[in-house]
């Protein structure tokens, strides 16, 4: 099984290199631009905001594309039947994919913690983004846990539909909350970013957010394990949906 994880890592090594280069550019360029322009009044807030946006964009798009590509590469009936008849079995194939996703997700997590440290060295007064990184990491695993069983059962193409549906559902819920929900926790538009930076510093973190950060990882762990068990049962059924 670990040989399959190693295989996926080797196959995607060029993608990892590209991801690192793009991620470094996304984080370093805004900081360099602010430093060169000398916007001292807004350097901390702007750099932190751009840094956080870079983290979210990279986690959700580039990291996800690498994780999902491992399923596309193995969507071949000959390979599926071969691995199912080997000592590894289809369960081992699925297990390797889940370990690969965990490895890449936490690898990116460590990388962004490193970048957060660099940001702190450049701008000592900038708030730490550990809370944002923690939430982003957990959210990625949560979404993968929902998406993977559909990919295993119906193929990566249909899994993309599920992902698109989840994305628009989240956006729709966010819009509804923005229109009808209680927005007082964010304060007024004038002090929103001030409040945001205070939370990033760990000052005055809302009780609801603390509860969310305590429960959500546990829910995600249970869901991720349940997703693995479900995908293991779906593997051979999903082989018939492969195009080749």
Secondary structure as UniProt FT lines:
FT   HELIX           2..11
FT   HELIX           13..37
FT   TURN            40..42
FT   HELIX           43..57
FT   HELIX           58..63
FT   HELIX           64..73
FT   HELIX           77..85
FT   TURN            87..88
FT   HELIX           89..122
FT   TURN            124..125
FT   HELIX           130..154
FT   HELIX           156..180
FT   HELIX           184..186
FT   TURN            189..190
FT   HELIX           192..200
FT   TURN            201..202
FT   HELIX           207..239
FT   TURN            240..241
//
